[in-house]
């Protein structure tokens, strides 16, 4: 009996063991079925400590065989090797006009137009047929069209609220609701990005903004109500399962984005926004930000404040050159290279700027592009050959002037920016017709084929970039995008209606990065150091002098092979032995920028900081004068016409002459003329609003830019309005919002469709919306509005610290006014959407202002008023600050409380900012943003001198200072500082009793905002000036 009982127990154990084993095997099979792909390579992120941050987009999944992938659905999260990444940034969520966030699939495709806003929309695009959002984030889905008890149970377990038999659902965590089909995650189905990444130990960030969805970032960051909505949606994303927030604001500061221009206030608002995000999501979640690589866009931040709340700075060290460039240049050069259009557009210069700003290297990630940029050149293509631009209309930018190569890298597939895998298929395959070249200065390859140029990265250059990150001890890299190097083979397995996983996927570029990171920094060549020791910065010489340039150069792990000396991009000479020097003989009058470039025995090179010098002629050269005579300001034309632009130009110097006149649309060079009469014929101009200028250059290379002339080009009154739309094809897939033409009629898809004829499916319940005939004889006749500034009067003078009220009259003969925008020069001050149209400049600072108003009507046509000039001068003080406390940063100040600082009196307007410890920002009279907090009320002493600085913004690289001095022979000093306090220029002179005029050369300053200090004896004046070169 005992033996039998033991046998029974043994059998029960065996039965239980078998059942448990079978369950374990089933679970393993399930895990294997949905295991990540293995893309090869000899290293993963477990072999090093660097960050590899990949951007994963929500639109690339639509790419099909035209883009070089087997079919739509290849470029998804199921075909990524998660062992090669530490963080994935899901891109993008957009910012709406109220500050809320929305899915990128809800982006307003007309957002590039003036006056168009992004309306609030859902966080995810819940139409399962027209978007990949839910499939990418949550995996294989069931399309549930009837809710029974079982579905209700499963749905509620996934966070849905739904009733049996109901036709709608809600999801409180998502903050969304929708109709059937219910997007239910399939049990044991393929996981989504959030689950799969977390299974593999990879974090997922919600990336907000991107090039086309940043328009409302500045106003959101400046408005507490809108900012609160933004923060709430950030918290919602964290609750959904994201590990942090990645900001992609392109760009904070007074710079142009795709469809907006920021302001100086953005820098402080960006810092405040970071703090509020950190407060909302807590210290354990990540905050990162995509940042501009242009060193000029990195000034203005309070880096210590920004660093405090930022985990990683994702530097977009690519797109240095492209279709907008005037020369064929590198997309992502590691080092400076000869004759580059912008000498500091390279990795090394960007890093140098960040280090100078004090950004910790262990928070810096440099961007590796897994794509190339192709352009069309004038004649046979090569590096630095002139590009040929043309008018194009693309998404998301709208009408542009570009040299992008759409012949080899098609429009609406790649728009001239092919992925690396497509480059290998089309240009690096045998007999492709392309020739690979290598730039040993920049350390990157490029391809040429006739008039076509392609800058790209391959395994060799990506390896050098990874070693640069090792050698400079940076945090890691960001990759745009994770799909760029995927090579597909084998067979595909489908998971539901959309998702597919391939059996053989390779990723050579990210593999190379991991391998170099795993090898560490040992054995990597360290770049040399170099600096110019003479002449001193801002040194002055006389025409005909010999300028001796000397440099120090050293190499910590090798030897210096040569030091080359440059004036701008022009090589003057070189020296191969120490001491390194070059004698530049008989230098002509002009302003020059000198650099030295050292190369070591490992062929690494470093370029020194620039030194500016001035060479004065025997007489002072007077810049030329130029003005546009045709067309008239606010002239209108019809699209397709030729606009003839004419200009008068002359040189005031008796022995001078005009060498050329260049014609521009905005910043785009249209053409030039070297002989009078100066004119250019701009052919086949597209519909839009344009600002034309002429730039004259004289025989001594001085230049002057004319005042701008605004023209409007309206749509044609006939012809084909569907020329930009493809002809409908039964085999093509169209998603909601896609436009097509069919039988000379314009249709727009309402949702996902394929093989549904627009002509027979455009009824109210059909998939297509009929827009109208392509031959529209009723359009294009909109009359632009009229606008003029009613007050202040031209040449009015105001006292510093007062408020200037600007009022404009605007009307539209065939419609309504939607808004009036107010500008000082090219800087937008604000706008008003209802009559009377007004804007107030509060606490006006000293300077000269050029005011215009721009009216937009209900058809999108615009007109700009004639300019009004006003001056704001310093106010007089009461001669005493007795009893007025000295300003101390961090002290608690109340509203209207007075303080003194640097010999001036101020009244507090905003106590929170007045009391800030950030003196660099809010110290009255000297802080970068002091006028946001304080008003100047007077001076502590009776001033013996009155000072004005003009033009402001500056023009043509000069600034004038007019002093009306009450003393004779006083010492005079004019200093210019960056916003973080670094002294950049310093001029000293004397002033006499009465009126004194001083002109200073500031052409070495880059475009941006600067602080100036004027010292006359013991008196000081402080102010800001905007440099517009």
ROKE-227376 format. One record per residue (C-alpha): x, y, z. Coordinates in steps of 0.001 Angstrom, whole numbers, padded with zeros to 6 digits, always signed. Last residue first. Layout:
N
XYZ;...
***
This chain:
1029
+024143+091607-040019;+021333+092462-037617;+022794+093326-034226;+020246+094218-031559;+021358+096707-028974;+020745+096818-025264;+021404+099611-022834;+023493+101067-020080;+024740+104614-019604;+027515+105545-017178;+028766+108829-015753;+032139+109131-014035;+033949+110504-017100;+031754+109392-019941;+031199+105636-019762;+028896+103884-022249;+027928+100287-021458;+026383+097988-024044;+024394+094757-023794;+023926+092469-026813;+021099+090795-028759;+021735+088664-031843;+023365+088503-035277;+027072+087849-034875;+029490+090545-033838;+032653+091055-035907;+030886+093775-037919;+030854+096020-034846;+032756+098940-036393;+032136+102041-034294;+030951+105531-035244;+031197+108407-032762;+029449+111793-032927;+030148+114563-030414;+027823+117475-029648;+028936+120006-027070;+032032+119984-024851;+034603+117500-026114;+034664+113723-026012;+037670+111404-025695;+038229+107836-026911;+038142+104205-025816;+036532+101197-027559;+035956+097770-025971;+034320+094836-027769;+033318+091317-026660;+033112+091457-022864;+031419+088317-021556;+028430+089198-019354;+026028+086313-020085;+024025+088534-022437;+027167+089248-024454;+028988+092473-023702;+029807+095630-025688;+031878+098473-024221;+032023+102146-025308;+034456+104375-023361;+034844+108168-023262;+037259+110215-021169;+036139+113801-020894;+037782+116670-022844;+035221+119365-022067;+032119+118869-020009;+028416+119304-020770;+028491+116600-023406;+025918+115960-026103;+026982+112479-027141;+025827+110678-030316;+026863+107026-030585;+026660+105348-033993;+026781+101604-034582;+028234+099842-037623;+028017+096315-039110;+025789+097179-042068;+022769+098076-039946;+022172+097969-036220;+018806+097299-034610;+019136+099973-033184;+020551+102606-035516;+021550+104341-033333;+022763+105018-029796;+021794+108255-028020;+023616+109952-025157;+023002+113089-023094;+025916+114320-020992;+026300+116418-017822;+023910+114248-015885;+022629+115429-012555;+023230+112545-010213;+021137+109626-009012;+019310+109311-012302;+015609+108821-012949;+012524+106596-012793;+013653+103516-014734;+010956+100871-014785;+011607+097350-013467;+010735+093670-013961;+010426+092953-017691;+012769+095886-018334;+015534+094006-016483;+015618+091162-019003;+019360+090905-019783;+020233+092534-016487;+022050+095905-016445;+019516+098655-015791;+017805+096913-012905;+019351+093488-012145;+016808+091088-013672;+018575+088556-015897;+022239+088486-014863;+021064+089349-011343;+019353+085963-011062;+018536+086100-007338;+015008+087127-008267;+013276+089752-006124;+012492+092091-009029;+011184+089065-010930;+008646+088133-008278;+007876+091775-007460;+006838+092679-011042;+006824+096481-011501;+009678+097613-009216;+010738+101261-009620;+014266+102196-010705;+016843+104894-009958;+020218+105210-011713;+023849+105516-010627;+024779+101851-011190;+021763+100647-009228;+019227+102512-007106;+016037+101093-005661;+012381+102157-005548;+009450+100021-004382;+006513+100237-006810;+005542+096571-006165;+007411+094973-003294;+011045+093813-003245;+012441+090701-001529;+016233+090755-001851;+017734+088071-004099;+020014+090459-005984;+020811+093616-004012;+019653+097016-005331;+020974+099965-003297;+018356+101590-001119;+016965+105082-001916;+017481+107381+001084;+019441+109921-000903;+019257+109058-004586;+019756+112634-005774;+019984+114625-008991;+016293+114598-009751;+016942+112568-012840;+016548+113426-016512;+015171+110936-018989;+017236+109187-021651;+015943+109276-025204;+013425+107171-027121;+013246+107949-030829;+010459+107283-033312;+010407+106402-037006;+007184+105361-038780;+007361+102865-041671;+004715+102678-044394;+002186+099977-043699;+002486+096306-044631;-000163+094423-046587;-001271+090807-046300;-003528+088347-048130;-004656+085348-046057;-008185+085245-047488;-009726+086629-044280;-007355+089612-044348;-003912+090139-042830;-002598+093579-041806;+001092+094344-041129;+001973+097404-039047;+005363+099113-039177;+007596+100830-036629;+011244+101787-037041;+012631+102450-033577;+015681+104415-032427;+017053+103786-028983;+016601+104208-025253;+014265+101660-023693;+010473+101831-023672;+008859+100768-020390;+005861+099250-022156;+005584+099211-025927;+001805+099247-026337;-000068+097695-029257;-003264+098830-030961;-005810+097861-033598;-009153+099535-032853;-010465+097134-034067;-010001+093442-033321;-007264+090841-033842;-004313+092698-032319;-000665+091690-032703;+002689+091790-030938;+006207+093212-031133;+007457+091329-034188;+011108+092057-034872;+012003+092857-038503;+012223+096606-037896;+010024+097197-034866;+006887+095335-035872;+003150+095374-035121;+000784+092667-036398;-002803+093406-037426;-005234+090499-037458;-008200+088893-039203;-009305+091941-041214;-012499+091342-043178;-013533+090933-046795;-013690+092677-050153;-012549+096220-049411;-010394+095282-046421;-009596+097780-043673;-006781+098712-041299;-006051+101766-039163;-003159+101386-036740;-002465+102582-033206;+000880+102339-031409;+000993+103387-027754;+004504+104063-026439;+004842+103609-022671;+007448+105644-020818;+010712+104257-019442;+013024+106368-021617;+011468+109634-022758;+009711+109772-026123;+010471+111541-029412;+008094+111614-032404;+009798+111364-035823;+006620+110157-037608;+003443+110595-035600;+002520+108000-033002;-000103+107174-034059;-002300+106454-037081;-000106+103707-038553;-001468+102618-041932;-003137+099514-043355;-004913+098459-046529;-006101+094924-047208;-005191+092795-050251;-007866+092378-052969;-008733+088709-053563;-008984+087861-057261;-007259+084441-057249;-010341+082301-057511;-013501+082237-059612;-012141+080669-062771;-011370+077408-061047;-010109+074889-063603;-009309+072121-061112;-013000+071743-060362;-014139+071549-056745;-013390+070159-053290;-015208+066829-053550;-014747+064963-050277;-013806+061295-050614;-014589+058320-048334;-018299+058426-049086;-021156+059052-046681;-021864+062570-047941;-021305+061469-051592;-017728+061566-052899;-017381+057831-053564;-018312+057552-057264;-015943+060220-058603;-013325+059550-055938;-012957+055902-057055;-012270+053640-054058;-009208+051463-054722;-007552+052380-051407;-008822+054518-048567;-007935+055735-045083;-010019+058714-043989;-011719+061822-045379;-009650+061850-048584;-009661+065138-050533;-010852+065577-054137;-009982+068125-056861;-011670+067604-060258;-009997+067496-063693;-011016+063864-064287;-009325+062909-061017;-007115+065094-058833;-005787+064078-055426;-005468+065570-051930;-004617+063631-048739;-006433+064863-045602;-007256+061403-044210;-004999+058711-045614;-004521+057540-049197;-003157+054127-050235;-002194+053802-053913;-003325+050967-056197;-006470+052628-057556;-004516+055729-058503;-005748+059328-058149;-003657+061882-060045;-001175+063597-057741;-001825+067141-056477;+000495+070105-057027;-001011+071040-060401;-004533+070992-058995;-005355+074686-059471;-004966+074273-063251;-005671+077452-065167;-007649+080532-064247;-007605+083669-062160;-004052+082975-060974;-003303+083069-057272;-002017+086344-055850;+001584+087522-055611;+002021+090203-052973;+005006+092545-052894;+006792+094192-049974;+009816+096427-050594;+012572+096347-047999;+014893+099264-047389;+018168+098934-049232;+021212+097026-048020;+024592+098756-048007;+028015+097204-048578;+031657+098198-048300;+033943+096037-050456;+036366+098820-051365;+035070+098895-054941;+031468+099245-053712;+028852+096614-052870;+025090+097251-053178;+022442+095008-051590;+018902+095173-052939;+015878+094093-050927;+012585+092358-051672;+010058+091159-049093;+007637+088550-050448;+004044+087460-049900;+002787+084355-051714;+001727+082774-055000;+004683+081535-057037;+006918+083726-059220;+007469+082458-062758;+010546+084627-063461;+012406+087087-061284;+013993+089551-063703;+016896+091409-062089;+017941+095039-062397;+020824+097461-062036;+020997+100088-064796;+023935+100016-064379;+026445+097174-064474;+027305+094303-062128;+023855+092764-061722;+022917+090104-059185;+020571+087174-058609;+017766+085829-056394;+019724+085571-053141;+017454+084157-050422;+017520+086054-047109;+014127+087741-047654;+013828+087752-051431;+017172+089223-052404;+018766+091185-055252;+022516+091734-055418;+024058+094935-056800;+027651+094762-057961;+030967+096582-058230;+029682+100102-057540;+032350+102768-057876;+034567+105012-055797;+036884+107876-056746;+034510+110660-055724;+033222+108682-052740;+029412+108832-052553;+029070+105427-054334;+025849+104941-056273;+022969+102479-056593;+019509+102762-058146;+017518+099532-058189;+015177+097619-060469;+013268+094389-059795;+011375+092967-062779;+008695+090545-061583;+007889+087796-064090;+004369+086381-063893;+003448+082840-062810;+001323+083974-059883;-000479+087292-060418;+001086+090494-059126;+000488+093054-056381;+002580+096087-055389;+002854+096767-051661;+005988+098913-052132;+006517+099839-055783;+008310+097407-058056;+010617+099015-059009;+012850+101818-057700;+014706+099773-055079;+017216+101845-053138;+020995+101915-052817;+023667+104078-051229;+027313+103045-051108;+029431+102960-047946;+031835+105853-047433;+035493+104831-047314;+037537+106870-044870;+040823+108088-046327;+044317+106607-046093;+042561+103312-045576;+041980+101621-042270;+042745+097945-041698;+040539+096441-038997;+041259+093194-037182;+039073+090393-035819;+040566+087285-034179;+038696+083995-034537;+038970+081142-032070;+041414+078540-033278;+040700+075682-035667;+041570+072127-034684;+042775+069266-036865;+043197+065525-036581;+045564+064095-039206;+047146+061656-036737;+050393+063611-037027;+048599+066777-035933;+046891+069587-037868;+046538+073150-036544;+044179+075717-038091;+044705+079397-037385;+041971+081983-037724;+041763+085623-038830;+038601+087655-039476;+039197+090778-041540;+037734+094268-041857;+038857+096425-044766;+041695+098473-046221;+044208+096412-048184;+047004+094425-046578;+050414+095017-048101;+052039+091869-046622;+050588+089061-044521;+053513+087645-042559;+052754+084133-041246;+053693+082515-037970;+054174+079237-036124;+057162+079244-033775;+057426+076306-034327;+057712+074461-037619;+055314+073595-040448;+054014+077079-041277;+051056+077855-043520;+049658+080459-045898;+046816+082902-046508;+043960+080393-046834;+040690+082093-047673;+037670+080930-045592;+037730+083987-043340;+041311+085180-043547;+043153+081955-042813;+046466+080732-041425;+047517+077085-041608;+049528+075373-038865;+051393+072206-039831;+052555+068776-038705;+052017+069267-034970;+053198+066285-032944;+051640+063491-030916;+049563+062709-027850;+049087+066122-026169;+049387+068134-029381;+050419+071805-029271;+049886+075036-031223;+050693+078657-030404;+050026+081169-033161;+051549+084227-034803;+050099+086546-037464;+052334+089418-038610;+050303+092053-040468;+052303+093971-043057;+050888+097464-043493;+049571+098756-046845;+046330+100195-045402;+046823+101123-041764;+046256+098707-038898;+043778+098320-036016;+043628+095481-033454;+040145+094232-032620;+041516+090958-031164;+045245+091131-030606;+047607+090379-033480;+049142+088115-032357;+048796+085085-030042;+046389+083092-032216;+045284+079870-030521;+045771+076154-031204;+045105+072834-029512;+045585+069442-031152;+042934+066706-031422;+043352+063567-029314;+043761+060409-031420;+041789+057488-030076;+043815+054613-028690;+041861+054485-025482;+038550+056314-025633;+036248+053375-025136;+036155+050145-027170;+032495+049671-026217;+031647+053124-027567;+033282+052205-030870;+031302+048938-031098;+028041+050578-030059;+028420+053292-032703;+029252+050722-035396;+026136+048701-034572;+024075+051893-034814;+025410+052330-038336;+025191+048727-039576;+021546+047998-038649;+020573+044594-040102;+017163+042905-040195;+016439+039264-041069;+013174+037660-039919;+011018+040690-040577;+008258+041825-038220;+004916+043168-039341;+002233+045345-037742;-000777+046643-039647;-003811+044350-039637;-002854+042035-036805;+000645+040733-036266;+002129+039836-039654;+005324+037835-040072;+007712+039008-042785;+010339+036898-044521;+014083+037211-044974;+015766+040531-045568;+015484+044144-044487;+018263+046704-044012;+017632+049252-041270;+020034+052235-041305;+017603+055163-041139;+014896+053506-039034;+016266+054660-035672;+016110+058253-036969;+017714+060689-036365;+020114+059332-033781;+021190+060970-030532;+024644+060361-029146;+026500+059889-025893;+027296+061583-022590;+030398+063339-023907;+033921+062428-022786;+035639+064395-025574;+037564+061357-026819;+034562+059069-026607;+032206+061464-028421;+034856+062049-031095;+035231+058240-031318;+031507+057965-032071;+031843+060622-034784;+034812+058809-036295;+032834+055557-036343;+029907+057341-038000;+032341+058620-040630;+033581+055131-041528;+030226+053341-041197;+028533+055812-043538;+027352+059402-043276;+025779+061557-046000;+026272+064577-048236;+024833+064108-051733;+025647+066241-054782;+023874+066084-058161;+025067+068014-061235;+026749+064939-062735;+026793+062275-060033;+028575+063165-056818;+028720+061442-053421;+030005+062640-050046;+032093+061233-047222;+032880+062762-043804;+036023+063597-041840;+035652+067398-042229;+039291+067838-043217;+039742+064470-044905;+036768+065056-047157;+036099+061699-048814;+034588+061089-052251;+032163+058456-053542;+031269+058555-057230;+027684+057917-058395;+026747+056320-061723;+024985+053433-059999;+027120+050835-061754;+027526+048760-058563;+025392+049819-055563;+026409+052845-053489;+023951+055297-055059;+020534+053620-055183;+020502+050765-052665;+023155+052148-050319;+021500+055572-050362;+018170+053878-049571;+019672+052180-046493;+021146+055512-045388;+017775+057243-045439;+017255+059797-048192;+016875+063556-047569;+015945+065232-050891;+012219+065393-050211;+012296+061709-049171;+008988+060272-050388;+006867+063381-050989;+009533+064639-053407;+011896+062014-054679;+015529+061422-053699;+017202+061079-057115;+015265+063809-058914;+014137+065663-055790;+017618+067060-055160;+017211+070011-052781;+018219+073421-054179;+015369+075157-052398;+013142+078233-052411;+010086+077415-050328;+006282+077348-050515;+004790+075143-047751;+007131+073965-044982;+005385+070741-043879;+004981+069549-046510;+006376+070838-049776;+005817+073620-052301;+008805+074252-054535;+010470+077322-056062;+013962+076852-057456;+017538+076980-056208;+020773+076080-057990;+023727+075375-055695;+027210+076831-056086;+030040+074274-055786;+031467+074029-052255;+032028+070236-052447;+031472+068819-055893;+028792+068718-058564;+029391+069359-062230;+027604+072478-063431;+025562+074677-061070;+024561+072333-058303;+021503+070297-057318;+021314+069222-053688;+021118+065975-051687;+021042+065616-047926;+021842+062298-046260;+020260+060088-043627;+021229+058221-040450;+022255+061550-038929;+024318+061316-035714;+023446+063957-033111;+025732+064858-030224;+024688+064133-026620;+025788+066563-023900;+024935+065949-020232;+028261+064394-019240;+030001+067290-020970;+028659+069751-018404;+027528+073015-020082;+029886+075816-018989;+029102+078246-021815;+032670+077928-023134;+032196+074147-023206;+028991+074534-025197;+030640+076891-027706;+033618+074558-028192;+031233+071654-028728;+029429+073491-031517;+032717+074491-033138;+033996+070907-033099;+030812+069413-034480;+030692+071653-037557;+029040+074851-038820;+031649+077345-037608;+033017+078296-041036;+029647+079039-042596;+029804+078598-046384;+032714+076193-045958;+035720+077315-047984;+038154+074881-046315;+036777+072477-043734;+035942+072764-040038;+035692+069440-038147;+033040+066766-037629;+030992+067727-040667;+027261+066907-040432;+025269+067734-043587;+028335+068745-045567;+028164+071515-048144;+027032+072274-051680;+026986+076048-051666;+024181+078617-051398;+022506+076591-048682;+018718+076235-048336;+018717+072743-049885;+021083+071505-047206;+023912+072468-044879;+024411+072308-041096;+021471+069912-041073;+023301+067829-038471;+024595+068379-034958;+021108+068495-033448;+022403+068591-029865;+020364+066480-027467;+021089+068175-024142;+020574+065491-021506;+019235+065393-017940;+017999+068991-017754;+016685+070602-014556;+019828+072217-013120;+021405+072591-016570;+018829+075225-017528;+019548+077385-014490;+023316+077172-014931;+022934+077771-018659;+021053+081046-018399;+020383+080873-022114;+021059+083902-024330;+023759+082502-026565;+023196+078988-027903;+021547+080089-031155;+024781+081640-032386;+026622+078332-031886;+024369+076697-034527;+023839+073164-033196;+020267+073886-032128;+018998+071925-029133;+016762+068850-028759;+015781+068779-025103;+015818+066217-022327;+013855+065794-019107;+013892+062375-017461;+011675+061047-014686;+012977+060282-011190;+013037+063909-009967;+009304+064569-010232;+006876+064897-013125;+005199+068191-012132;+008053+070014-010400;+010416+069044-013206;+007961+070290-015816;+007597+073561-013912;+011365+074018-013706;+011803+073305-017397;+009113+075849-018265;+010865+078506-016185;+014133+077981-018088;+012343+078133-021431;+010559+081314-020329;+013914+082949-019497;+015261+082120-022954;+011999+082812-024785;+011972+086459-023664;+014551+087259-026347;+011933+086585-028990;+010777+083859-031337;+009938+084009-035024;+007211+081800-036433;+006377+079311-039204;+009354+077057-039770;+011394+078625-036991;+013038+082023-037195;+015268+083193-034380;+014889+085709-031563;+015215+083086-028820;+014031+079529-028295;+014174+077448-031508;+013031+074913-032670;+011407+073656-029461;+012002+069886-029367;+011375+069184-025689;+011831+065567-024567;+009611+064598-021636;+010105+061526-019457;+009629+057826-018909;+006397+057448-020861;+003819+055067-019402;+000367+056590-019803;+000779+058370-016466;+003890+060139-017817;+001944+061241-020887;-000840+062613-018662;+001718+064562-016621;+002941+066202-019829;-000711+066936-020677;-001137+068735-017372;+002081+070694-017934;+000895+071970-021320;-002468+073021-019893;-000681+074890-017079;+001585+076607-019621;-001467+077907-021448;-002751+079536-018288;+000678+080814-017170;+001387+082411-020592;+005026+082894-021676;+005846+079228-022314;+002620+078793-024294;+003275+081925-026369;+006770+080740-027269;+005810+077088-027983;+002831+077940-030228;+004628+077621-033572;+006655+074577-032521;+004796+071918-034543;+006598+071837-037912;+010255+071461-036922;+009625+069149-033981;+007442+069892-030988;+007154+067419-028135;+009072+064149-027766;+007494+061716-025315;+010385+059650-023989;+010714+055866-023880;+013302+054168-021639;+014986+050886-022622;+015311+048002-020160;+014315+045349-022709;+010856+044690-021231;+010449+048477-020956;+011087+048854-024667;+008579+046142-025556;+005846+047500-023295;+006111+051144-024402;+006696+050342-028071;+003694+048058-028381;+003579+044339-027749;+002657+041735-030390;-000411+039850-029258;-000734+037593-026215;-004194+039113-025642;-004855+041668-028358;-004848+045279-027207;-008306+046734-027789;-008786+049714-030118;-012639+049814-029995;-014008+049979-033533;-016150+051794-032699;-016422+055346-031480;-014081+057497-029511;-013066+058986-026193;-009823+060455-024943;-008127+061675-021759;-005547+058940-022220;-005889+058009-018552;-009679+058447-018680;-010201+056151-021710;-013688+056520-023147;-015740+054301-025434;-018575+054626-027930;-020997+052348-029789;-022345+050611-026681;-023586+047009-026801;-022070+046177-023433;-020750+049346-021806;-017325+050951-022085;-014754+052658-019876;-011275+051747-021063;-008275+051291-018748;-006837+048059-020159;-008584+045888-017540;-011764+047749-018478;-011346+046612-022063;-010826+042982-021089;-014002+042903-019000;-016043+044798-021605;-014795+042480-024345;-015901+039450-022331;-019324+040976-021614;-019956+041910-025234;-018837+045040-027096;-019354+044945-030868;-017059+046452-033523;-013762+045495-031884;-010718+046154-034100;-008248+044009-032183;-004879+045588-031760;-001249+044456-031975;+000991+046942-030213;+000288+049728-027709;+002528+052603-028800;+003091+051730-032446;-000404+050411-033146;-002036+053289-031230;-000250+056015-033174;-000133+054355-036617;-002871+056528-038079;-005563+056462-040762;-007213+053049-040322;-007142+052945-036532;-008766+056382-036234;-007677+057147-032651;-005091+059845-033365;-003530+060183-029929;-003359+063267-027700;-006598+064520-029209;-006894+068003-030717;-006576+071688-029796;-006450+074026-032823;-003123+074833-034441;-003082+078378-035758;-002976+080014-039187;-002153+083737-039196;+000711+083479-041643;+000792+080121-043418;+003106+077295-042323;+000276+075832-040215;-001612+074854-043361;-001147+071121-042733;-002694+071509-039286;-001042+068718-037287;-003537+066119-036027;-001254+063240-037022;+001395+064696-034725;-000878+063809-031837;-001940+066710-029641;-000695+068667-026639;-002431+071565-024883;-000984+075086-024745;-004158+076845-025935;-002743+077420-029437;-001836+073743-029778;+001593+072178-029088;+002487+069057-031061;+003403+065496-030076;+006163+064025-032173;+008067+061750-032133;+008532+058872-029689;+012037+059319-028274;+013796+055998-027581;+016401+055711-024805;+019219+053214-024143;+019579+051823-027660;+021472+048932-029313;+019874+046107-027278;+016496+047336-028501;+017122+046023-032017;+014326+047717-033944;+012029+045863-036349;+008962+045636-034089;+009045+049393-033367;+007945+050214-036903;+009545+050882-040286;+008373+047775-042148;+004656+048573-041963;+004349+049695-045562;+006246+047367-047870;+009678+045897-048626;+011563+049116-047816;+013342+051268-050426;+011273+054455-050151;+009158+053679-053201;+008729+050184-051740;+006655+051529-048867;+006812+054245-046219;+003645+054500-044078;+005540+053304-040976;+007651+056452-041281;+004844+058542-039794;+004918+057966-036018;+008632+058623-035658;+011228+056853-033516;+014122+059097-032433;+017026+057125-031012;+019068+057960-027933;+022301+056058-027453;+023649+057008-024014;+027164+055883-023159;+028101+053462-020373;+029505+050582-022448;+029138+046842-023160;+025500+046555-022044;+024609+049024-024820;+025407+046330-027353;+028576+045126-029087;+029737+042786-031882;+027183+043630-034532;+024074+041770-035614;+020580+043192-036123;+018824+040904-033659;+015059+041418-033824;+013141+041690-030584;+011286+038726-029132;+007595+038448-029929;+007446+034814-030956;+010239+033989-028528;+008146+035265-025630;+005110+033298-026753;+007252+030183-027231;+008690+030745-023774;+005202+031037-022309;+004131+027869-024099;+007250+026070-022820;+006482+027225-019280;+002880+026032-019623;+004104+022695-021006;+006580+022408-018148;+003895+023148-015567;+001597+020545-017098;+004406+018012-017309;+005487+018665-013735;+001897+018411-012472;+001497+015055-014248;+004894+013881-012998;+004022+014927-009450;+000644+013167-009641;+002430+010085-011062;+004947+010155-008225;+002181+010580-005679;+000372+007559-007118;+003578+005515-007118;+004262+006508-003509;+000717+005491-002602;+001210+002147-004361;+004475+001557-002497;+002805+002368+000791;+000000+000000+000000;
***
